[in-house]
Amino acid sequence: MSSSKEKEFLKRLGIDLDAETFRLAMTHRSYSFENGNLPHNERLEFLGDSVLSLAVASELYRRFPDLPEGELVKRHHVVVSTRTLAAIARGLKLGPCILLGKGERKTGGSNKDSILADTMEAVFGAVYLAHGPEKAQQLVLDHVGPLLDDSKTLNTGRDWKTEIQEYAAAAGTGEPVYQVTGTGPDHARRYQAVLLLAGQPVGKGKGTSKKEAERLAAEAAYQAIHQS
């Protein structure tokens, strides 16, 4: 890891860390294993997860006094998700700074959502230790805060299938049923899902996997139900 990459990342991050703490935050366990079991970043990740969660929960509570608990929980879930943290990490160009073992490097570990998100949490943990809770919370809000009312982020990360399940239970329509069909060759398979409630189609979705098609069908159904 070059010092220039470190400096550029920390500049984008908006806070400084000493070289030893930064290196620990960047050390993935695969690198540790291949280099004599050096200390790695999983303890910092554990700490940073709590720092992130509390900062987001506090800001949601303060910023949206009229939102019910259920909506606060949904927003919190989306904003602290692996998908969202990985997107933030990519925006900060964190990937090139991560110290990975040979196997992870070969399989593109520096661009894997799980590794990017975990390392981002380790950074939050490192800032907490180096600068204290207030600076750590402010760092989280600087990078995550704008997403708390960003409709694109919130909609992309929402668990639409669970929301439809909850709606069906409340409305007494019975279990949601997904009818999925696939077309095309195995290497380029496309799927279409139709969501049925009480035997009636209420949403359709297309994707490159059954899971994606079902999720998009659930989203379409949710939007249709709540706009009618």
SVG drawing of the C-alpha trace seen along z (x, -y; Angstrom):
<svg xmlns="http://www.w3.org/2000/svg" viewBox="-58 -17 63 41">
<polyline fill="none" stroke="black" stroke-width="0.4" points="0.0,0.0 1.6,-3.2 1.6,-6.3 0.0,-8.3 -3.1,-5.9 -3.4,-6.2 -3.1,-10.0 -5.6,-10.3 -8.1,-8.1 -7.9,-9.9 -8.3,-13.2 -11.5,-12.0 -12.6,-10.5 -12.0,-13.9 -10.1,-12.8 -6.6,-11.7 -5.3,-8.4 -1.8,-7.4 -0.1,-4.9 -0.3,-2.0 -4.0,-2.4 -4.8,-2.9 -2.8,0.2 -4.7,2.3 -8.0,1.1 -6.9,2.1 -5.6,5.6 -8.0,8.3 -7.7,11.7 -6.6,13.3 -3.5,11.0 -2.9,11.7 -3.0,15.5 -0.4,15.3 1.9,13.0 2.4,14.7 -1.0,14.0 -0.6,10.3 -3.3,8.4 -6.3,7.9 -9.3,5.6 -12.1,7.8 -12.1,6.3 -12.2,2.8 -15.0,3.9 -17.0,5.1 -16.5,1.7 -17.3,-0.2 -20.5,1.6 -21.8,0.3 -20.5,-3.2 -22.3,-3.2 -25.5,-1.8 -25.8,-4.3 -24.9,-7.3 -27.5,-6.4 -30.2,-5.5 -29.6,-8.8 -29.8,-10.9 -32.9,-9.2 -34.6,-9.8 -33.6,-13.5 -34.2,-14.3 -37.5,-12.5 -39.7,-13.2 -42.9,-12.1 -41.8,-8.8 -43.1,-5.7 -40.7,-3.1 -41.3,-0.7 -40.2,-3.2 -37.1,-4.2 -36.1,-0.5 -36.5,-0.1 -34.3,-3.2 -31.7,-2.1 -31.6,1.4 -31.0,0.0 -28.4,-2.6 -26.2,-0.3 -26.5,2.6 -23.6,4.2 -24.8,2.8 -24.9,-0.8 -21.6,-0.6 -19.9,0.9 -21.2,-1.9 -19.8,-4.5 -16.4,-2.6 -16.3,-2.6 -17.0,-6.3 -14.1,-6.9 -11.9,-4.5 -11.2,-2.4 -10.6,0.9 -7.0,0.3 -6.0,-0.4 -7.1,2.9 -4.4,5.5 -5.6,8.8 -4.2,12.3 -3.2,13.7 -6.4,15.7 -8.7,12.7 -6.7,10.5 -7.0,13.0 -10.8,13.2 -11.3,9.4 -11.6,9.1 -11.0,5.4 -14.3,4.9 -16.4,7.4 -19.3,5.8 -18.7,7.8 -15.0,6.9 -15.6,3.2 -18.4,2.9 -16.5,4.7 -13.4,2.5 -15.6,-0.6 -16.8,0.4 -13.2,1.0 -12.4,-2.6 -15.3,-3.9 -14.0,-1.8 -10.4,-3.1 -11.6,-6.7 -13.6,-6.0 -10.4,-4.8 -8.2,-7.5 -10.5,-10.6 -13.3,-9.6 -17.1,-9.1 -18.0,-12.6 -15.6,-12.6 -16.5,-9.1 -20.2,-9.9 -19.7,-13.0 -17.6,-11.0 -20.5,-8.5 -23.0,-11.3 -20.8,-13.1 -20.8,-10.0 -24.0,-8.2 -26.3,-11.1 -27.2,-12.3 -28.6,-8.8 -31.2,-8.9 -33.7,-10.6 -32.3,-9.6 -35.2,-7.9 -33.0,-6.0 -30.9,-4.5 -33.9,-3.7 -35.8,-2.1 -32.9,0.0 -32.1,1.4 -35.6,2.1 -36.8,5.6 -39.8,5.5 -40.6,9.2 -40.9,8.8 -43.0,5.6 -45.4,7.4 -45.5,10.3 -46.5,7.9 -49.1,6.2 -50.6,9.6 -50.9,10.6 -52.5,7.3 -54.9,7.4 -55.8,11.0 -55.0,11.9 -53.2,15.1 -49.5,15.9 -48.0,14.0 -47.3,16.4 -44.5,15.8 -44.8,17.4 -41.3,17.4 -40.4,18.3 -37.0,18.4 -35.9,17.9 -32.6,18.1 -29.5,20.3 -28.0,21.2 -25.2,18.7 -27.5,15.8 -30.7,16.8 -33.4,14.2 -36.3,14.6 -39.7,13.0 -41.7,13.1 -45.4,12.4 -46.6,11.7 -50.1,13.0 -52.1,11.8 -55.4,13.7 -54.9,15.2 -54.6,11.9 -51.4,10.5 -50.3,7.3 -46.7,6.9 -44.1,8.1 -40.4,8.1 -37.5,9.2 -34.0,10.0 -30.9,12.2 -31.8,14.3 -35.0,15.6 -34.3,13.7 -33.9,10.4 -37.1,11.0 -39.1,11.7 -37.7,8.6 -38.6,6.4 -42.1,7.9 -42.6,7.3 -41.4,3.6 -43.8,3.1 -46.6,4.6 -45.9,2.4 -45.9,-0.7 -49.1,0.3 -50.9,1.0 -49.9,-2.2 -50.6,-4.4 -54.1,-3.1"/>
</svg>
